[in-house]
Amino acid sequence: MLTRVVAKSHNRVLAIFLVAFFLISLLAIFGKVETAKARKAEAIPASSKIDNMPVYAQQRTLSCEYAATRAALGRWDINISELDFINAIPQNPNPHFGYRGNINGVFGGTVDYGIYAEPIALYLNSHGINAKLLSGGIEELKSDISKGRPVVVWVPSGVGWGSPYLTSYEGVSFKLMAYEHAVTAYGYDEDGIYIADPGFGTYDYYSWDSFIRAWGYLDNMGMSILSGSPAYTADESYGIAPQFYRQWLLEGGLELYGYPISLPVETKGKIFQYFERARMEYDLSAPATQIIALGLLGRELTATRTDELFFRPVAPLKSDSIWYLQETGHTLGGAFLSYWLNRGGLAVFGFPISESFVESGQVVQYFERTRLELVPGTNDQITLGLLGREILNRKPNTMLTHLPIME
């Protein structure tokens, strides 16, 4: 239970903030603060195109996702029919968990609809085919195509205009969009992108402006097919496990989670995957619609620091603008409190396990699952620490060498 305490200010905290802002100002002036690590640069060709790319006209009114996936598989001489997908993948009102509606229904609506990347990827993975769910937008799309991997993408029909909207089923949110369609991207140049469209089995070309707009409606959802064992290169990010993709796309993305930095690993009845800012955890014994748990990275990273001054519980602080959380004996106020409340609160960050203080020239505060950081030179801009990277840097890289999860 959260307890809000109101009364007078606290001299020690005030002094800390004064010192903090003085240091931040100096550091900002001299440009000595880095707020985040950039991903390792990758040399992506200005143009690339997969030769002899197959295209299949969809066999049912609303089977474009299966036909587009067939084309991506056909590039690797793998043959899976639409009927194979239909017989294997269950139906579900949430397209992140199964096929929504009647596959022979009328095109363009959102009742008889289609399916998203995750159930298809799980099916492929279960047959030893590596499907990679993308998180890196246009650059990752280009990168995968340049490596010979076709990418199934979700766009409005004809790469047209869309009006996606949020809805939910059994408490889990998802987006729907009239005239949703899946196509296979297989090439690009400086001006646009080459598409194999299963609508009528055609090869098409669209400008980057049109494609970027259209792909963004469903949050740049994309799935590439890797040949053989996971042929990840050292300068690319991993795919996101299907169990985590919906939450990454809709409930945090790069801001709260960052890019994936490990393959998913199954152990002790759970699936784990590290991201730059978090560790996602999926309980295999729970329903598929479960809320994904986030690892207690803040506690793990600071386990040996509990006796340090700012990690010790404090007496209730009385202020109009600061909360005291009796569960951990720490306070939460200012920009950190606003961010905590507006970005998911307890479920995303956990309780504070330290006071705010200056660390490496930056005002920070540790929470059970993360570390909030005040952007130098600002009063209210917050970023999340790269705790996933910090945890993996402290451990042997065993999490980076496992094969993808096969359900």
N, C-alpha and C positions, 0 to 999 in steps of 0.2 A: 504493500500500500504506500502511495506517495503522500508525504506530509509537507504541506507548504507552510513555512514559518515566516511570520511578519514581525519586524521590529527594527532595531538600529543596525548600522553598518558595522563591518568588521575590519579593524585597522590592518591586520596582517594581510588579508586578501587585497585590500586597497593598495597597500604598498607593493605587493607582488604585481598587480596589474600595471601600476605606474612604471615599474622597472621593465616589465615586459614590453609595453608599448614604446618605451625609449629605445630598447634594444632593437625592436622590430623596425623602427623608423630608420635607425642607422644602417641596419642590414639592407633595407629596401633601397636606400640611397646609393649604396655601393654595389647593389646587385649581387649579393653573395648568397642569397637563399634560393634553393631549388625546391619547388613544391611537389614535384612528382617525377618519377623516372619515365623517360620515353621508351617505347618499345624499340628493340634493336632494329635499325634501319635495314630494309631489304631492297635490293635492286630489282624493281619490277619493270619488265619491258614496256615500251611505249605502245606496242601493239602485239597481239598474239591471237591465234585462231587454231582450234582443234580441227585437223583434217578428217574428212570422211565421217563427220558427225551425223549419226542417225536421227531421224525424227519419226514419230509415230502419231497418226491421227487417233484421238481418243475414241474408244469403242462405245462409250456411254455418254449421256448428256453431261454428267458432272464427274467424269473420271479423269479430268485433266492432270491432277496431281500424280496419279498412278502412271499415266502415259508419259508425263514429263520425266518421271523417275526411270521408266523403262528406257527412255532415250539416253539418260546419263549412264545407265548400266550397260546399254548396248555399245557405248563407246569402248567399254572394256570387254566386249564379247560375252557379257553376262545376260542371260535371258530369263526374265521373270515376267509373267503375263499379268494383265490387269486382273484376271480372274484369281490368280494366286494371291494378290493383295486383298481382293474383296473377301475371299474365303478366310484369310488369316487375321485380318485386322478388324476388331470389333467396332460397333457403332457407339457413339457417345454424343450428347448434346454439345459438349465442349470439344472443338476440333483439335485441341492440343492432346486429347486423350483417345480419340477415335474418330470414325467417320460420322459427320453430322448430316442427318437427313437421308433422303432417298436418292441414291446415285443416279436414278433414271428420272429425277424430278425436272422441273422447269428451271432453265438457267437464268441467273440474275438475282435471285432472292437470297434470303439468309436463313430460311427454314430448311429447305433442301439445299445443301450448301457444298460441303467438301471436307477436306482434312488438312491439317498443318504438318509440319516437318517431323515432330517427335514420334508419333506412332509408326510412321514409315521408317524412320531411322532405327527404332527398336527392332522392327521386323527384319531389316537388312542386317543389323548387327547379330541377331540371333541365327542368321545363316552365314556368318563369317565374312560379311561384306562391311567394310568400314565406311560409315556415313559420318561426315563431319558437319556439325551445325555451326554456322558462321557467326562471329561476333564483331568482325573488323570492318564492316561496311564495304565501300567500293574498293579500297585498297586490297582487302582480303579476297574479294571477288576476283579482281584482276590477278592477284597472286596465284589463286587456285587454278584459274583458267590457263595461266602461263605455265603451270606445272602439268597441264594436260587433263585437268579434272573439270568436267562439266559441272555446272552449279544450277540446281533447281531453285527458282525464286518465285515468290508470291507477289503478284501485281494485279491491278484491275485489267480486265480483258482489253486487249489492244493497247496495253500500256497507257490507258486513258486516265480519266479523273475518277477519284474515289472519295467516299465519305465514310470512313470507318467509325465505328462507335463501340463503346465498352458495354458489356453485359456480363452476366455471371450465371453459374449453375452450381448448386450445392456449395455456395460460398466461395467459389474460385472464379476469378475474373478472366475475361478473354475479349478479344476484339473480333467483330464481324464486319464484313464489307460487301455491299451489293456488287455483283459482277466480279467477285474474286476469281482469280485464275492463276494457274501455275504453268510456268514455261521453263525451258532449259537454256541458260546462257552458255555459249561455247566459244566466244571470241569477242575481241574489242580492238578499237584503235583510238586515236586521239579524239575523234569526233563522236563515237558512239559504240553500241554493243550489238553483237550478233545473237539472235534468239532462234531456237527451234521451238515452234509453237504447236502444241498438240491439238489446238482447236480445230484446225483443218489440215494439220500435217504440213505446215509451211515453214520456210526459212525467212526470217524477217530481220530488219535492222532499224534501230531506234537511236535518236540522239541521246547524249548523256543527260541533258537537261530533262528530257521527258522520262527517261528511265529512272533517274535519281528521285524525281518527284514520286513516280508511281511505286517504286520499291519501298519508299519510306512510309507509305500508308500502313503497312503491317510490320513496321519496325525493322526493315531490312532482313526479314527472315529468309534464310538460305541454307541449302544443304548440298554439299559436294560429295562426290564418290571417290574414295581413294582406292587404288589398285593394290591388291595383295596386303602385306602387313602395313601398319601405319607408317607411311612414307613421309613423316614430318621432317621438315628441314630445320636447321638450328635457328633460323631467323623468322620463323612463323609461330603464331599462337596455336594452341591446341583447340580442337572443337569443344563445344559445350555438351556435357552429357544430356541426353534427352530428358532425363528426370528434372533437370534444372533450367531448361531452355525457356519455358513459359515465364518463370519468375524473373530470369535475367532480362528478357525482352521487355516485360511490362512493369516490373517492380524494382528497378534500380539500375540495371545496365552498368555502363562504365562508371557512373558517379558513385554508386554504392558498392559495387563488386569489382569493377575493373575487368581486364581481360583474363581468360583462363590461362593458368601457368602450369598446370599438371594435367595428365590424363586422369580420368575417373578411376577410382580404385574401390573394389568391393572387399570389405573385411568386417567380421563380427556382425553380419546381417545388415550392414549399412553400405551405402555408396557415398564416397567422399570425393570432392574435387576442390582443388585450391584455385582461387582467383587472386588477382593482385591485392585486393583489399579484404578478402573474406575467404572462408571455407564453407562450402555448402554441403549439407548432410541429408541423406535420404534413407529412411527406414524401410527396408524391403518388406517388413511384416505389416506395414500400415497401408491404408487405402491409397490408390494412385493419385487421388485428389488432395493428399495431405499438404499442409503448409511445410515448405522446406525449412529445416533448422539451419541456423548459422553457428559455426563453431565459436567457442569461447577464446578467440585468439588473443584478446586483450589480457585475459587472466593468464593464459599460457606464456605470453611474452614477458609478463611482469611478475612471474611466480617468485622470483628471488628478490623482489624490490619492496615487499610489503612493509619492511621496517623503515623505508625511506620516508622523509618528512611528509611529502605530498601524497603518499599512499596510506598514511595512517588516518583512521577515522577521526573526524573533527566533532566538536560540540555543535549542537544545532545553531545555525547561523540565522540571525533575524534580519530580514530585509524584504522590502516590497517586491523586489525583482529576482530573488534567488530562492530556489527550492532546496529543501533539505530532504534527502532520501534516506530514511532511517534503515532501510534494508542493508545498505552498505556503509552508512555513516558519512556520506559525502554530499557536497552541494553541487548545484547545477544552475547556472544563470547566464544572462547576457546572450550573445550570439550562439553559444553552445546550446543553451536551453531552447532557443527558437528553432535551431536546426534539428535538434533531437525530437521536438514535438512535431515538426512539419515533415520529417522524412521517415517516420515509422516508429519512433519511440523505443519502447522496451523490446519489442519483437526483433528489431533490426540491430539495435546498439547494445541492449542490456542496460543494467544500472551503472552509474559512474563508480569507478574503483580508485579514483584519485581526485584530488582537487585540480583545477587548472593551474599550470605553472609553465615556466620557460624551459624548454628542452632543445638543445642544439640551436639556440637563437630564435625559437619559434614558440608561441603560446599554444599549448596542447592540453588535452584532457583525455585520460584513458577511461574506457568503458569495458564491460565484460567481453564484448565482441569486437571492439574496434578502438581507434584513437582518432578523435576529432582534432583538426589543426586549423588555427586561424591563419588565413592567407596574409603574409607579410605586407604591411602598408595599407591594410584595410581594417575596418572595425567590425564587419559582419559577414565576410565571405569565408566559408568553411569548406575544407576538403577532408577526405578520410585518409588516414595513413595507410601505407602499403604493407599492412601487417601480414598478408599472405606471403609476400616476397620475403619479409623479414623472418618469418617462421621457417620457410623452406631453406633460407640461407644458413640457418642454425643447425639444420638436420642433414644427414646424408640424403642425396637426391633419389631415394628409393621411390618417392611418389612420382618421379618423372619417367620411370622406366617400365611401368606396368603397361600391359596391353589395355585397349579400351574395354569397357564392360560389355559383356555379351549377356543379354537377358535370357 
